[in-house]
């Protein structure tokens, strides 16, 4: 079986393609989301590190500018550390003595008295360059007024004088208030730092370095234009400690620590490889599962197909296997079996029809042959008028049989109604009743009622009903045609022996004749009432057999006054 010609393969391929495409799309989407999340984390880390570096640099700049204003041109952080070690460390050495202690005791100033700790902290404050520069500003202000000998009242007057305050403020503006000016400028320029990497591919180190250099230049320019005119340039000098990028400002240097871009790239690539492996494996497993599941689901269908292919015209009694699942396949099997039931019944009816038709045609033909052979064998003794009458009678019988067969064939093809028109059914029944000879026919209850239908077909149905009543009536036939609502009721009743209740439905079958009728010379072909039913049903009506009031058979026909769809 070609691969793509089976339902199983098509379902497998379509399902695999659809789900595979969904898995690929989901994997790519997840990969993009993961990459975006990693890039966002790297960007946030870079921004935080840059902000921390900016704070350190700003503190160093404040100190550097303050010291430069006093003529100090060294690294303020190194100066502070050296001065503390030289000036304040001896205080701790005296407090601890020469005994051994845990390292944490020395680091956290534990195990010594509060007085020693307070003395050390006061020492570190006084040693701080900014603290020292503030003290020098006070000395300059005192020197500006000549440091005279005064009373306390005179001291208060001089300390609050413009000369003293101006000298102190002028010195302090160049040293201590640098911090305030830098803080004010940072409030304006900090956005340059916080948005530095918003539109940069942070996985590209070269792009990060270029953007960092631009941002440092822009930030320094912003600081100079917002109250710190002597803010130094920030220079990116390459790799610093911890794999970061070193940034220098004057004598102060700090590093912007960059996250490990190689690790991030490796994570993204690893995740991509996992997706590229997992998705095909899942698709393959899905294809295999679909193939097996669909094959199992279609196995009953294949069994049904195989059995139907084996059933021939002479094996209509065989049935397809029913899986008993109650699903679509089960309903398909049940439908196929019902169809085979109908085909079997139809075949049986067809065989019986052919057999009965052959028998019915053989009888008049045999009679014709016999009469003619006898007459020809003894022509001198033959009564040719009687022979002609017999031949004519058997020919009429054959004609009626052929007409009935033709009517049934037309009904089977759905061509029972050739031309529809308004037909007065009462008038038609009354006219056909005049053809009945030898019996009393009561037409007093026949009313003129109009129906729409094929006049020729309706006339044949009426004639067959009257012929059937004539053959079985003892002496009298009663006809009735009335209008009941939107239906026309036509009744043909005879006073014959009637139809047994068990056979009232059988009489409408083709070639169905009761034993009583077969024993009579005037027995029909067994097609008359079958033709009646086909014609009546074609007009949307019904016909049933009932027990008559006079003991005979009563055939009741109901037709709509207008043709039904």
Backbone torsions as a table, in degrees:
resi	resn	phi	psi	omega
1	UNK	NA	123.9	178.2
2	UNK	-56.6	146.9	-171.1
3	UNK	-58.2	-47.9	-171.5
4	UNK	-96.3	13.8	176.7
5	UNK	-99.0	-6.9	179.2
6	UNK	-99.1	147.4	177.7
7	UNK	-61.9	-38.3	-178.8
8	UNK	-59.5	-47.0	-178.7
9	UNK	-68.6	-38.9	-179.4
10	UNK	-66.0	-43.3	178.3
11	UNK	-62.8	-42.3	179.7
12	UNK	-62.3	-46.8	-178.5
13	UNK	-64.4	-47.1	-178.1
14	UNK	-63.6	-45.2	179.8
15	UNK	-63.3	-43.0	179.9
16	UNK	-63.8	-43.2	180.0
17	UNK	-63.5	-45.3	-178.1
18	UNK	-65.3	-51.7	-178.1
19	UNK	-68.3	-37.7	177.0
20	UNK	-61.1	-43.6	177.4
21	UNK	-62.2	-39.7	177.9
22	UNK	-64.2	-42.2	178.9
23	UNK	-65.1	-41.7	178.6
24	UNK	-63.3	-45.2	178.9
25	UNK	-61.8	-42.3	178.8
26	UNK	-64.8	-41.5	179.0
27	UNK	-64.1	-44.3	178.4
28	UNK	-64.2	-42.6	178.3
29	UNK	-61.8	-43.1	178.8
30	UNK	-64.5	-38.5	178.0
31	UNK	-63.4	-44.1	179.2
32	UNK	-65.0	-41.6	179.3
33	UNK	-63.8	-43.7	179.3
34	UNK	-62.9	-44.7	179.6
35	UNK	-62.3	-41.2	179.8
36	UNK	-64.7	-39.9	179.0
37	UNK	-65.1	-41.8	178.4
38	UNK	-64.6	-42.7	178.3
39	UNK	-62.5	-40.0	178.3
40	UNK	-62.8	-41.0	178.3
41	UNK	-64.3	-43.1	178.9
42	UNK	-63.4	-42.2	-179.9
43	UNK	-63.1	-43.4	179.0
44	UNK	-63.7	-40.8	179.7
45	UNK	-64.4	-44.5	177.6
46	UNK	-59.4	-43.8	-178.8
47	UNK	-64.2	-44.2	178.8
48	UNK	-61.5	-45.0	179.5
49	UNK	-62.1	-40.2	179.3
50	UNK	-66.6	-39.4	177.9
51	UNK	-63.8	-43.8	178.2
52	UNK	-62.5	-40.8	178.6
53	UNK	-64.0	-41.9	178.1
54	UNK	-59.2	-40.8	178.7
55	UNK	-63.3	-44.5	178.4
56	UNK	-62.4	-42.8	179.9
57	UNK	-65.3	-40.0	179.6
58	UNK	-64.1	-40.2	177.6
59	UNK	-64.8	-41.1	177.5
60	UNK	-64.1	-38.6	179.1
61	UNK	-64.4	-41.9	179.2
62	UNK	-58.2	-47.7	-179.1
63	UNK	-65.2	-44.0	-177.8
64	UNK	-61.8	-44.5	-179.5
65	UNK	-65.1	-37.4	179.2
66	UNK	-65.8	-41.5	-179.8
67	UNK	-71.5	-37.9	178.3
68	UNK	-61.2	-34.1	178.5
69	UNK	-66.6	-19.9	178.4
70	UNK	-101.5	4.7	178.1
71	UNK	87.2	12.7	179.5
72	UNK	-92.2	118.0	-175.9
73	UNK	-120.2	53.8	177.8
74	UNK	-131.9	172.4	178.0
75	UNK	-67.6	113.8	-175.6
76	UNK	-62.0	-32.1	-179.1
77	UNK	-70.3	-41.5	177.0
78	UNK	-66.2	-39.4	179.3
79	UNK	-61.6	-46.3	-179.0
80	UNK	-61.3	-44.7	-179.2
81	UNK	-62.9	-43.0	-179.4
82	UNK	-66.2	-41.3	-178.7
83	UNK	-66.8	-38.4	178.9
84	UNK	-66.2	-43.9	179.8
85	UNK	-61.9	-39.8	-176.1
86	UNK	-77.0	-36.8	-171.1
87	UNK	-95.5	-43.9	-169.5
88	UNK	-99.2	-25.2	-178.0
89	UNK	-59.6	-36.2	179.0
90	UNK	-59.2	-30.4	178.1
91	UNK	-61.5	-41.3	178.9
92	UNK	-71.2	-35.6	179.1
93	UNK	-62.6	-41.3	177.6
94	UNK	-66.2	-38.5	-176.4
95	UNK	-69.8	-35.8	-176.9
96	UNK	-86.7	-27.4	-178.1
97	UNK	74.8	-154.6	-175.9
98	UNK	-105.1	1.7	-179.1
99	UNK	-73.0	160.4	-179.9
100	UNK	-88.0	139.7	177.8
101	UNK	-138.7	167.4	174.6
102	UNK	-66.6	148.3	-178.3
103	UNK	-58.7	-38.4	-178.9
104	UNK	-63.4	-29.6	178.6
105	UNK	-63.0	-43.3	178.8
106	UNK	-68.4	-39.3	-174.3
107	UNK	-68.9	-39.7	-176.7
108	UNK	-100.3	11.9	177.9
109	UNK	55.9	49.3	178.8
110	UNK	-107.3	152.8	177.0
111	UNK	89.5	6.8	175.5
112	UNK	-125.6	165.2	-175.9
113	UNK	-70.4	160.4	179.9
114	UNK	-64.2	-31.0	-178.8
115	UNK	-65.7	-41.0	179.0
116	UNK	-65.8	-40.6	178.4
117	UNK	-63.6	-43.7	179.8
118	UNK	-63.7	-39.3	178.9
119	UNK	-64.3	-40.4	179.5
120	UNK	-65.7	-43.3	-179.1
121	UNK	-65.3	-39.3	177.2
122	UNK	-63.9	-35.2	-179.8
123	UNK	-66.9	-43.5	-179.3
124	UNK	-65.2	-33.4	178.0
125	UNK	-68.4	-43.2	-179.3
126	UNK	-68.4	-29.4	-178.2
127	UNK	-78.0	-23.2	-180.0
128	UNK	-57.1	131.2	-177.0
129	UNK	-55.6	-38.5	-179.3
130	UNK	-68.1	-39.4	177.2
131	UNK	-63.1	-41.5	-179.4
132	UNK	-66.3	-40.6	-179.5
133	UNK	-65.2	-34.2	176.2
134	UNK	-63.7	-41.8	177.4
135	UNK	-63.3	-37.1	178.9
136	UNK	-66.6	-33.6	176.6
137	UNK	-64.4	-36.7	176.7
138	UNK	-65.1	-41.1	178.8
139	UNK	-63.7	-38.6	177.6
140	UNK	-63.7	-40.8	-179.7
141	UNK	-65.6	-39.6	178.3
142	UNK	-65.6	-40.8	-179.8
143	UNK	-65.6	-29.1	-178.0
144	UNK	-68.2	-22.6	178.8
145	UNK	-102.8	5.8	174.5
146	UNK	83.6	3.0	179.3
147	UNK	47.3	56.1	-177.1
148	UNK	-75.6	164.3	173.5
149	UNK	-86.1	122.1	-172.8
150	UNK	-141.3	164.7	171.4
151	UNK	-81.9	174.1	-178.9
152	UNK	-64.9	-39.1	178.0
153	UNK	-62.8	-42.6	178.9
154	UNK	-66.5	-33.9	177.3
155	UNK	-60.9	-44.9	-179.9
156	UNK	-64.4	-35.8	-179.2
157	UNK	-68.5	-43.5	-179.5
158	UNK	-70.0	-40.0	-177.4
159	UNK	-64.4	-27.7	180.0
160	UNK	-96.4	5.0	-178.7
161	UNK	-75.5	157.7	179.4
162	UNK	-64.1	-36.5	-177.5
163	UNK	-61.1	-47.2	-178.8
164	UNK	-66.9	-46.2	-176.5
165	UNK	-65.2	-40.0	-179.3
166	UNK	-65.0	-40.3	179.5
167	UNK	-64.0	-42.9	179.6
168	UNK	-66.9	-45.6	-177.4
169	UNK	-65.1	-37.2	179.5
170	UNK	-63.8	-41.1	177.3
171	UNK	-68.2	-43.1	-176.5
172	UNK	-67.8	-33.6	179.0
173	UNK	-62.7	-32.6	179.3
174	UNK	-83.4	-15.2	-175.9
175	UNK	-118.1	-70.3	-172.4
176	UNK	-74.1	-41.0	-174.6
177	UNK	-74.2	-0.8	173.2
178	UNK	-57.3	-38.2	-179.5
179	UNK	-59.3	-42.2	-179.1
180	UNK	-67.4	-40.9	179.4
181	UNK	-65.9	-39.7	178.3
182	UNK	-65.5	-41.9	179.9
183	UNK	-62.2	-41.4	178.6
184	UNK	-64.1	-40.2	179.2
185	UNK	-69.2	-35.0	178.4
186	UNK	-61.8	-38.2	178.6
187	UNK	-57.9	-29.2	178.9
188	UNK	-87.5	-40.2	-170.1
189	UNK	-95.7	-5.8	-175.4
190	UNK	-63.5	-27.0	179.9
191	UNK	-61.7	-29.4	176.9
192	UNK	-61.0	-37.8	-179.0
193	UNK	-77.6	-45.8	-173.0
194	UNK	-69.0	-21.6	178.9
195	UNK	-110.6	21.2	-172.5
196	UNK	-62.5	-37.6	-172.0
197	UNK	-112.0	21.4	-175.6
198	UNK	-62.7	-40.3	-175.7
199	UNK	-116.7	34.1	-177.5
200	UNK	-117.5	140.1	172.6
201	UNK	-73.6	96.7	-172.5
202	UNK	-70.9	-8.9	175.4
203	UNK	-83.4	-6.2	177.8
204	UNK	-101.1	104.9	-175.2
205	UNK	-61.3	-39.1	-179.6
206	UNK	-63.7	-41.7	178.0
207	UNK	-63.6	-37.7	178.7
208	UNK	-64.0	-43.6	-179.5
209	UNK	-64.1	-41.6	178.9
210	UNK	-63.8	-45.6	179.2
211	UNK	-64.9	-38.0	-179.2
212	UNK	-63.4	-41.4	178.7
213	UNK	-64.1	-42.6	178.6
214	UNK	-63.0	-41.6	-178.1
215	UNK	-66.7	-41.3	179.5
216	UNK	-63.7	-41.3	178.3
217	UNK	-64.1	-45.5	-179.5
218	UNK	-64.1	-39.9	-179.0
219	UNK	-65.4	-44.5	179.1
220	UNK	-62.0	-41.8	178.1
221	UNK	-63.7	-39.9	179.1
222	UNK	-64.0	-41.9	179.4
223	UNK	-62.9	-41.9	-179.3
224	UNK	-65.9	-31.0	-178.4
225	UNK	-89.3	2.2	-178.3
226	UNK	-129.3	46.0	169.5
227	UNK	103.3	-3.5	178.4
228	UNK	-126.0	72.3	-173.7
229	UNK	-62.9	-23.6	-178.5
230	UNK	-100.2	19.3	177.5
231	UNK	-64.5	126.4	-175.0
232	UNK	-75.6	162.4	174.6
233	UNK	-68.1	146.6	176.4
234	UNK	-100.9	124.1	-173.8
235	UNK	-115.4	130.9	176.2
236	UNK	-90.9	117.8	-171.5
237	UNK	-111.0	8.3	177.8
238	UNK	105.4	-156.6	-174.7
239	UNK	-66.7	135.9	176.3
240	UNK	-121.5	-156.1	-176.6
241	UNK	-71.8	144.9	178.1
242	UNK	72.1	16.7	-179.5
243	UNK	78.7	10.5	-179.8
244	UNK	-87.5	-175.7	177.4
245	UNK	-104.3	125.9	-178.6
246	UNK	-78.2	136.2	176.9
247	UNK	-124.0	126.1	-179.7
248	UNK	-112.5	143.0	171.5
249	UNK	-137.6	105.5	-175.9
250	UNK	62.7	-120.6	179.3
251	UNK	-92.4	-5.0	-173.7
252	UNK	-99.1	135.9	179.3
253	UNK	-132.5	139.4	175.9
254	UNK	-142.0	161.9	179.8
255	UNK	-114.0	137.3	170.7
256	UNK	-92.5	110.1	-176.9
257	UNK	-74.8	121.1	177.3
258	UNK	-93.5	138.2	174.6
259	UNK	-62.7	162.0	-179.6
260	UNK	-74.3	97.5	-178.6
261	UNK	-66.7	-33.2	178.5
262	UNK	-61.8	-39.9	179.1
263	UNK	-66.1	-40.3	179.1
264	UNK	-64.5	-45.7	178.5
265	UNK	-61.4	-40.0	179.4
266	UNK	-63.1	-40.4	178.6
267	UNK	-62.4	-44.5	179.9
268	UNK	-63.2	-45.1	-179.7
269	UNK	-64.9	-39.2	178.7
270	UNK	-63.2	-43.7	179.5
271	UNK	-63.7	-40.0	177.3
272	UNK	-62.3	-41.3	178.1
273	UNK	-64.5	-39.7	178.4
274	UNK	-61.6	-44.7	179.1
275	UNK	-62.0	-43.4	-177.8
276	UNK	-65.9	-22.3	178.4
277	UNK	-92.2	-45.2	-174.5
278	UNK	-66.7	-43.8	-176.3
279	UNK	-60.9	-49.9	177.7
280	UNK	-60.3	-37.5	179.1
281	UNK	-63.9	-44.7	178.5
282	UNK	-62.3	-41.4	179.4
283	UNK	-63.5	-42.1	178.5
284	UNK	-63.2	-44.2	177.4
285	UNK	-63.1	-38.9	178.2
286	UNK	-63.8	-44.2	179.9
287	UNK	-61.0	-44.7	179.9
288	UNK	-63.6	-44.7	179.9
289	UNK	-63.5	-43.5	179.5
290	UNK	-62.6	-43.0	179.1
291	UNK	-59.0	-45.8	-178.4
292	UNK	-69.2	-44.8	-177.4
293	UNK	-66.1	-46.1	-179.9
294	UNK	-64.4	-39.9	177.7
295	UNK	-60.7	-41.5	178.7
296	UNK	-67.2	-39.1	-179.3
297	UNK	-68.7	-34.0	-177.6
298	UNK	-89.4	-4.1	-179.6
299	UNK	-59.2	-43.9	176.1
300	UNK	-63.0	-34.0	178.1
301	UNK	-64.7	-42.5	177.8
302	UNK	-64.1	-37.5	177.3
303	UNK	-64.3	-40.2	177.5
304	UNK	-63.6	-45.5	-179.8
305	UNK	-60.8	-44.1	-178.8
306	UNK	-63.1	-42.2	-179.4
307	UNK	-67.0	-41.8	179.2
308	UNK	-62.4	-38.6	179.4
309	UNK	-64.7	-25.5	-178.3
310	UNK	-85.9	-17.9	-175.3
311	UNK	-80.3	120.5	177.4
312	UNK	-103.1	-177.1	-177.7
313	UNK	-61.8	-30.0	-179.4
314	UNK	-94.8	8.9	-178.0
315	UNK	-125.7	35.3	-177.6
316	UNK	-71.4	-5.1	176.4
317	UNK	-82.2	-10.5	178.3
318	UNK	-79.1	154.3	-178.0
319	UNK	-131.4	156.7	179.0
320	UNK	-79.7	152.3	-179.9
321	UNK	-70.5	134.5	177.8
322	UNK	-100.0	118.0	-178.9
323	UNK	-67.5	-17.0	179.1
324	UNK	70.7	22.0	-178.3
325	UNK	-85.9	-20.4	-179.2
326	UNK	76.5	4.6	-179.9
327	UNK	-96.9	-161.4	-177.4
328	UNK	-60.2	-38.9	179.8
329	UNK	-66.4	-42.3	177.4
330	UNK	-62.2	-41.9	178.1
331	UNK	-67.0	-33.8	175.9
332	UNK	-63.4	-44.2	178.8
333	UNK	-62.0	-43.1	179.4
334	UNK	-63.7	-40.5	178.5
335	UNK	-64.0	-42.8	178.8
336	UNK	-62.3	-40.7	-179.6
337	UNK	-67.7	-39.2	175.9
338	UNK	-64.3	-37.8	177.5
339	UNK	-64.1	-41.5	177.6
340	UNK	-64.9	-34.9	175.0
341	UNK	-60.8	-45.3	-179.8
342	UNK	-65.4	-41.2	178.7
343	UNK	-63.2	-40.2	179.4
344	UNK	-63.9	-45.6	178.7
345	UNK	-63.7	-40.8	179.6
346	UNK	-64.4	-40.3	178.5
347	UNK	-64.8	-41.0	179.2
348	UNK	-64.5	-43.3	178.2
349	UNK	-63.1	-39.6	-179.6
350	UNK	-63.9	-44.4	178.6
351	UNK	-62.1	-43.9	179.9
352	UNK	-65.1	-38.0	179.3
353	UNK	-62.7	-47.1	-180.0
354	UNK	-62.9	-42.3	-179.5
355	UNK	-63.4	-47.4	-179.2
356	UNK	-66.1	-41.1	179.1
357	UNK	-62.5	-41.4	178.4
358	UNK	-62.1	-42.5	-179.8
359	UNK	-64.7	-45.7	-177.7
360	UNK	-65.7	-36.9	177.8
361	UNK	-73.5	-32.2	-179.1
362	UNK	-66.6	-35.3	-176.8
363	UNK	-62.2	-54.8	178.5
364	UNK	-65.5	-33.8	177.5
365	UNK	-65.4	-41.5	177.8
366	UNK	-64.4	-40.0	178.9
367	UNK	-64.0	-43.7	177.6
368	UNK	-59.9	-46.3	-177.7
369	UNK	-63.2	-42.5	-177.7
370	UNK	-63.5	-47.8	-178.2
371	UNK	-61.3	-44.0	-178.2
372	UNK	-68.9	-39.6	179.4
373	UNK	-64.1	-42.3	179.5
374	UNK	-64.4	-43.3	-178.7
375	UNK	-65.6	-39.9	-179.9
376	UNK	-72.6	-30.8	179.1
377	UNK	-70.6	-32.0	-179.8
378	UNK	-131.4	69.5	-175.9
379	UNK	-64.5	-30.4	-178.3
380	UNK	-70.7	-23.8	180.0
381	UNK	-103.9	-3.4	-176.5
382	UNK	-75.8	137.9	173.1
383	UNK	-95.3	91.3	-172.6
384	UNK	-62.0	-35.3	175.2
385	UNK	-61.2	-39.2	178.0
386	UNK	-68.2	-39.2	178.0
387	UNK	-62.5	-43.6	179.5
388	UNK	-62.3	-40.0	179.0
389	UNK	-64.8	-40.7	178.3
390	UNK	-64.4	-42.9	178.7
391	UNK	-63.6	-39.9	179.2
392	UNK	-64.4	-39.2	179.8
393	UNK	-65.2	-45.8	179.9
394	UNK	-67.0	-34.0	175.8
395	UNK	-64.5	-40.0	176.0
396	UNK	-64.2	-39.2	177.8
397	UNK	-61.7	-42.9	178.0
398	UNK	-65.1	-36.8	179.9
399	UNK	-64.4	-44.3	179.2
400	UNK	-62.8	-39.3	179.6
401	UNK	-64.2	-44.8	179.5
402	UNK	-64.9	-40.5	178.3
403	UNK	-61.6	-42.1	178.9
404	UNK	-65.2	-41.3	177.9
405	UNK	-62.0	-41.0	178.2
406	UNK	-64.3	-40.2	178.7
407	UNK	-63.3	-43.5	179.0
408	UNK	-65.4	-39.4	178.7
409	UNK	-63.3	-42.7	177.7
410	UNK	-63.7	-39.0	178.5
411	UNK	-65.7	-39.9	178.3
412	UNK	-63.3	-30.3	179.8
413	UNK	-88.3	1.9	-179.7
414	UNK	75.2	23.4	-178.1
415	UNK	-114.0	30.6	-179.9
416	UNK	-69.7	-27.7	179.9
417	UNK	-105.3	98.3	179.9
418	UNK	-83.5	-45.4	-178.2
419	UNK	-143.7	124.5	-179.3
420	UNK	-102.4	143.3	179.1
421	UNK	-158.0	174.6	176.0
422	UNK	-75.6	123.5	-176.6
423	UNK	-125.6	130.9	174.8
424	UNK	-84.7	99.8	-175.2
425	UNK	-66.5	-37.1	178.7
426	UNK	-62.6	-44.4	178.8
427	UNK	-64.6	-38.7	-180.0
428	UNK	-64.8	-43.2	-179.6
429	UNK	-65.9	-39.9	179.2
430	UNK	-64.1	-39.2	179.6
431	UNK	-66.7	-42.9	179.4
432	UNK	-68.2	-28.8	-179.5
433	UNK	-65.6	-28.6	179.7
434	UNK	-67.3	-17.5	-179.9
435	UNK	-80.7	-15.1	-178.3
436	UNK	-75.5	127.6	-179.0
437	UNK	-117.9	145.6	174.5
438	UNK	86.1	-0.4	-179.7
439	UNK	-135.5	152.7	175.5
440	UNK	-83.6	128.3	-179.0
441	UNK	-117.7	119.0	-179.5
442	UNK	-95.2	111.4	178.9
443	UNK	-113.9	21.5	-176.6
444	UNK	-67.4	-25.4	-178.4
445	UNK	-98.0	15.6	179.0
446	UNK	-89.4	113.6	-179.3
447	UNK	-103.9	150.5	176.9
448	UNK	-72.9	109.7	-178.6
449	UNK	-129.1	132.6	-175.9
450	UNK	-99.8	132.5	172.0
451	UNK	-125.6	164.5	177.1
452	UNK	-108.9	123.5	-179.1
453	UNK	-175.5	-168.8	179.0
454	UNK	-88.0	115.2	-174.0
455	UNK	-62.1	-41.7	-178.3
456	UNK	-64.9	-42.7	179.5
457	UNK	-66.6	-42.8	179.9
458	UNK	-64.2	-37.5	179.2
459	UNK	-65.3	-38.9	177.8
460	UNK	-64.4	-40.9	179.2
461	UNK	-63.3	-44.3	179.0
462	UNK	-62.8	-43.0	-178.9
463	UNK	-64.1	-39.5	178.8
464	UNK	-66.7	-38.2	177.9
465	UNK	-63.0	-42.9	-179.6
466	UNK	-69.5	-38.3	177.2
467	UNK	-62.4	-40.7	179.0
468	UNK	-64.4	-43.3	178.9
469	UNK	-65.8	-39.6	-179.6
470	UNK	-62.5	-38.5	-178.0
471	UNK	-70.8	-28.5	-174.6
472	UNK	-107.0	-11.5	-178.2
473	UNK	-73.6	147.4	176.8
474	UNK	-83.5	-46.0	-178.0
475	UNK	-151.8	-12.7	-168.5
476	UNK	-147.4	143.4	175.3
477	UNK	-127.0	133.1	179.5
478	UNK	-113.7	127.4	178.5
479	UNK	-115.2	143.2	179.0
480	UNK	-146.4	133.3	176.6
481	UNK	-133.8	118.2	-179.4
482	UNK	-137.0	166.6	177.5
483	UNK	-108.1	122.4	178.1
484	UNK	-122.9	100.6	-178.3
485	UNK	66.8	-124.5	178.4
486	UNK	-101.9	22.2	179.0
487	UNK	-125.4	151.8	174.7
488	UNK	-104.3	128.6	-179.9
489	UNK	-106.1	119.1	177.4
490	UNK	-119.0	126.4	-176.1
491	UNK	-123.7	133.2	174.2
492	UNK	-123.1	116.0	-174.3
493	UNK	-127.1	139.1	177.8
494	UNK	-123.4	170.4	-179.8
495	UNK	-108.1	32.6	-179.3
496	UNK	-82.4	-153.5	-175.8
497	UNK	-80.7	-9.0	178.2
498	UNK	80.1	179.7	-178.8
499	UNK	-117.8	125.0	177.3
500	UNK	-55.7	144.5	-175.8
501	UNK	-58.4	-35.7	-177.6
502	UNK	-70.5	-15.8	-175.4
503	UNK	-112.6	9.1	-175.5
504	UNK	-70.6	-24.8	175.8
505	UNK	-88.6	-29.9	-177.3
506	UNK	-66.5	-30.1	-174.7
507	UNK	-64.4	-17.0	-179.7
508	UNK	-91.6	1.3	177.0
509	UNK	-83.4	158.4	-176.5
510	UNK	-71.4	135.6	-178.2
511	UNK	59.0	27.5	177.9
512	UNK	-93.2	120.8	176.8
513	UNK	-136.2	138.4	178.1
514	UNK	-72.3	158.1	-178.0
515	UNK	-58.9	-36.4	-178.2
516	UNK	-62.5	-37.3	-178.8
517	UNK	-75.9	-29.4	-180.0
518	UNK	-71.2	-25.0	-178.9
519	UNK	-80.8	-6.7	-176.3
520	UNK	-101.1	146.3	-179.7
521	UNK	-65.4	-28.6	-176.8
522	UNK	-91.7	16.1	-179.4
523	UNK	-59.7	143.2	-178.4
524	UNK	-82.1	-169.0	-179.1
525	UNK	-85.8	-12.5	-176.4
526	UNK	85.9	9.9	179.9
527	UNK	-110.6	-12.8	-172.9
528	UNK	-58.2	-54.3	-178.4
529	UNK	-70.5	-29.9	175.0
530	UNK	-63.0	-40.0	176.5
531	UNK	-64.6	-40.6	178.9
532	UNK	-58.8	-48.4	-179.1
533	UNK	-61.1	-44.8	-179.2
534	UNK	-60.2	-43.0	-178.7
535	UNK	-67.7	-44.3	-178.9
536	UNK	-63.7	-44.6	178.9
537	UNK	-65.0	-34.6	176.7
538	UNK	-63.6	-28.3	177.5
539	UNK	-89.7	7.2	178.7
540	UNK	81.5	20.0	-178.2
541	UNK	-114.0	-170.4	-179.8
542	UNK	-136.7	157.2	174.8
543	UNK	-141.0	133.1	-179.6
544	UNK	-136.5	158.6	176.3
545	UNK	-106.6	134.1	-179.5
546	UNK	-133.5	173.4	175.2
547	UNK	-83.0	130.7	-179.0
548	UNK	-78.9	162.9	179.4
549	UNK	-70.0	-24.9	-178.6
550	UNK	-100.4	15.1	176.4
551	UNK	92.4	-10.0	-179.4
552	UNK	-92.2	-157.1	-179.9
553	UNK	-96.8	144.8	176.0
554	UNK	-127.9	120.7	178.0
555	UNK	-104.6	123.0	-174.3
556	UNK	-112.7	122.8	178.6
557	UNK	-112.6	132.4	175.7
558	UNK	-120.9	125.6	179.9
559	UNK	-127.7	141.7	174.9
560	UNK	-71.3	147.7	178.4
561	UNK	-67.7	-25.1	174.1
562	UNK	-126.9	148.6	-177.5
563	UNK	-63.5	137.1	179.6
564	UNK	-91.5	148.6	179.5
565	UNK	-67.4	NA	NA
